[in-house]
Amino acid sequence: MSRLIKALILRSRRIARLFGPRVHSVQKIGERKFLEHFEFKIEHEDFDPAGNHAVADLMRYFGQRIANDWPAIPGLITDLRIDLSQMTDEEIVRRADEALDGDLHPSGLRPSFTDNGGLDWSFNPSESREWLLMIHRHAWWLLWGAAYQRTGDEKYTEAFVSQLIDWIDQHPPPQQKSENIESWRLMEAGLRMRVTWIPVFACFHHSPKFTEAAKLKMLRAFYDHGQFLNQFFTNRNHLVRESNGLITLGLCFSEFRKSDEWVEKGLQRLDSELQAQVNKDGSQIEMSVGYQWLTIEEFEVTSHLLSQYRRRLPNSDLDEALRKMYEFLAAVIRPDQSFPQLNDGFILWDAQRLAEAGRRRGLSDIEYVGSGGGSGSMPDYCSRSFPNAGIHVMRSDWTQNARYLIADTGPYGGPHGHEDKLSFELFAYGAPFIVDPGSYTYKQSDPYRNYFVGSQGHNSVLVDRGSQVRRWNSQHMTPVVEDEIHGAWFSDEVLDIASGQYDEGYAPYSMSRPVDVDVNFDVTHQRDFVFVKPDYWIVADYLAAEQLHDYSFLFHLAPDVLVENLTNSSALLRSGRNGALFFLEAVTDEQMSGEVIEGSESPIQGWYSEDHHKKCSSPVLSFSIGGARSIFVAWILYPMAPGSDPTEVRSCAVREPQAGFRTIQVQRGGLSDRIRLPDSAHAVSGEESRRLARVSLERRREI
């Protein structure tokens, strides 16, 4: 970018700051002036903001409203990783008391307090912005509210009111949008309204410690949030949360003169976002299971609000969109009822939420999947492809012992995307074997961010130790609804086949492109996934290049997987969970070397994360080929039930008389399969099914 362009951009931003829209806080205007922002009737008489008892009348009115019609404390407090419905009263009180002592974050990292005992809202012990953002959502207030409801102990009210007043005084809304201010990032403003503030306003409303002055201060802050969320907005999943906060605020505080405007603006934005975020196949554009869940959760909030207040989106069918989104989750769920960690996003939702959604919405197959077959009706499919997302699921059956592989041939997921094209996960016989290591942190300066986002943290191929680098292409950073088919798919009674290709370059990975880096565009990688139903897979890698390169094939294993035998081209794995076995072998003409890497810090390799700021060492198989141009490697991935004899599986390459093909023979238990594959990369065109059908299986029973 030239200096002139940069200067013009900076100048336009300065002009926007000077002349752009602004909001002005109502915290410091007179009491009578603020009360003019309300329009409603109390006890059949027009409310008089100039009356001597106006504030008392106002609070008495809201006390009546709260008793009859007000959002309750949510059962699941996601920020704290707490499900109140699964806790006894004693457990809730104990956890609330821990929060009184400063245990406010699931990471265990504690905030700092000022000399007068107040919370230091700017202190960040984690050096991660996500930690500080959560602090400004005040999730523990819900915990105090739940404890107060059960005990009536005023210590919870006193703590809440003290922090409320302190936070409001220290964090007036900025006059203009600024996503760099943690306390007023728009998503946090929306979540405060939708999740935290409105329920706790009701919880503590009748407490004598929640004075009229404090309530009035909070009402002013509610109005400030409404102005701010109405005037400013962002995009994607953030905008859904912001809009739900604005709608909830407008509906719950319908007495504000601006409330109808807030509700209509929120509905228009949600309508637009539903159409802009959800693909026709039901996948969300960020290509993340975590953000698929988050978006569903927010749109379910929208659905509940629309139903409760008899409203609707202007143009979209929300129920139909949610049905498709749940179908995506049902298809990708692992056999152990957990969800794959595709791209960013921490999986905070369990399968029971899927079952509940199926029951609530009359989706019997969704209920079946979420309940693990306990209720509902079995889906009429096992394997399924989602063409807009480029996500392909190959599954043997719907039991916990199912053989399962999920492959990614899809587009980049924007800011939450990973360099994981052609990566996959594999579960079998109740055990995870090959897994996506997760996300760990969103802090871009943390070297582990590079690891978990780059191809080195996925089950793909490194070229000259370089990663895929789609993130460096600006067009990938703004995902849009996909009309295209990403990858190819074929399925019949005996085979599932998925295929995809990557050709956007390789380089040493970092979250932003270094000035002096050279991207290697010489290599094209194509990967075909072949499921020989119902037992095993052949994964065929085609790497085409004109120059010599070093190739490293990575397989990230679940933390409890043991590597029992390793050669330069094969490995035998055993699950520490239940003893299930997994045999992996490469069929290739190339010389290969194999190693196991676990918990390495220089370079970073061999780590697994299941939640924010939590990681553990985990084995990675790395098979390398040095100094080669175009190569072909077929991987035999054969899982076996606990107690199996791994020596039963035998494989070899078979001489193929027909040019352009390779045949691999796999034998076990009296069955002999011959799988014929193309021996070089082949274009993925509009004839996907016909081309992929050239992969064939010949099965014989030996005597």
Phi, psi and omega in degrees: 000128183288161179297325181296316180295316178301318180296320179294321179296314179298321180294318179296325178292322178295320179296320179297321179294325182284320189242001181286174180297149181226157171238153181232127182295147176261008183297328188255000176283161182298156181301314182296320179295319180295318182296343176289348177284353178262150177213102181191178180242142176238126179052043175066013176239144178301134180289130182251103181296346179266000182292159182293332184244030186300314182294317179298318178297319180298315182290325177296321178299313180292330174299321177290318178301315183297323181292333188252330192202091181201144179298136179274168174299129180295145179293321182258115175261091190300317183301328181263359184058044184237133172247102184299330182293341181259007184245145174283166178302320180296321179293321179296315180296318180297317180291325177295321178294324176298322177294324175300328180273003175105004178274086189250356188223139182295343178289343184087349177286132188256149177285174175255157180239149180282174182298329180270011175091359179280161179286135174275099189289347181259350182288137182223099182287345185265343187062019175246131182297329181299323178299314183290323178300319179296323179302325181277006173260346170061040184298330183291343174299324177298320179296317177295321178297317179296320178293320179296320178299329183270336186240333186071012182285121186288351178297330179289320177297314182300318180295316179298309184297319180299313180290323179302307182297318181297315181296315181298316181295323184274346187228067173295147181295137175294150181291335179232159179301133174210103180286354177274352178265109186303319185292336181234025166300138191299323179296321179294321177299317179294318180292325176302319181287312187284325188258312196254298194296315185295316175297320183286333173304322179283318184304316187260002191303320185268004177285135177296340179282344176266086190290164177300322180296319179292320178297318180295321178297320179292321177298319175301317180295323174302314181296319177302317178298319179299314178300315185294313181290331178287322185279324188239156179199164179241238181201175177049220188297332177298316183294327177297316179294318178300315184293321177296323176297317180294317179295314180302317179297315181294322181285320181285329178245059180295348180285341174292137181300331183273359191300317181298320178297319179297315182296314182296319179296316179298318180295319179297318180293319180295320178300313180296318182290326178300318179287333184269348187247339188248119178289166179299331181275004177093357179276152177268146194295344179276001172055039182231130177295322178299315180281338170298313178297314182300315180295319177300314182301317180291319179289334172293322174301315177302314181301317180296317180297317180297319179293314183296322184254012176054052176241172178211159173289147185301321189228342191256154174264095184295320181298319180293319178297318179294323177302313180295322180293322176292324178297323176299313181296321179296323182288324186270352184301140179284161180299336180270015177073015173259176184241147179290150182262071179278130181056198177294168175116124182262129190280097183256006184244136181257174185296334180299327177297325178292317178298317179297319178296319178298316179295315184295325185259004179069030179257092190296323181289325176295318178300318180299312182295314182295328181270004182065032180086005181287334178204168182085192183240137181300136176302155181272017177220159168247307177266152181200146179242142176243098192293326180290324178276342187065032179252128184233127182246126178245118188223138181281324184192185183254019177271170177289343178267011183300149168272131192216132172223135174240128185240147183242114173239023192261186182285168178287151186263022179074210182304335179261014181280156173240161178274068190238021180296132182078007174281169182201167171234153180218124175239150178197143175053043175078013185223142171279135176245293179258124188227159167278129185291347177106208186234318176071299184213154173257001183285114189291334181278350178284124181301336178287340173296315177303316183297309186288339178269322184289168180296337177296342176258024181218169184270072184221206184237132172264140178247119186051039182066010180267152182263164163301153185221044179298330182300334182284351177265113188301332182293338179280347185273357176234081183294147179228167176301133185263129170260346184276162172264123182254111184090180182232154186214137174218140180210135170216200186290336186246338183224143160246137180224129173232148182216144176208170185218143175235129182214031185254018170097160181226146177195162172304132194272139166210160187294333173232152186287123175295153184296321190258017184276144173254127178268131180271111179257014185284337190255133170245129180248125172240139179228129174250132176253121182239116178263112176272098191292140358255023198252316193207176182233151163245123176248115185257123178254128176240117178243116184251129181206160177260337180254169176281139181216159170261134181241136176235123180260121187251139175227106181276124185260153175299149186304331184266007180279134179256135176268104186274331180209131181226131171239186179289348182219012181205166177205146171246125184244149176229133178284129174286349180285313185214006178085004176300152184249159178211124180252130181233130180213141177263134172249113184199160175272353186273154172282132188228150174232144183237148176208162174249130178240132181213126175065029179281139179252347179211096357285163179291123178194146175087050180227154180222140180227135178247356181197169178311129170060020177238127177213157176217158177291148183205139186289144174233128172274129178234119178246127189241145173233126184252144172061053181230158176260249180279129183225160176231127175226127174250124180259127173266120182243104190236102175278153181221147181293157176306139179089357181288160175263108185294341181287350178294332183276123177229142181216157177193162173274140181248137179302128183252113183291337182271123182297144177093004182225157170236144176239131179244132179255131178234127183236139172194135172057039178086354177260139177233116181254140170240116181252120181261128183234149168300146185261008177210165181301147185218139186296138173269112185239194178289353180257042187305307186298319181294316180295314182294333178294346175294340169287124186230157179236130172242117185246131179229148173259121182279148179261000000 
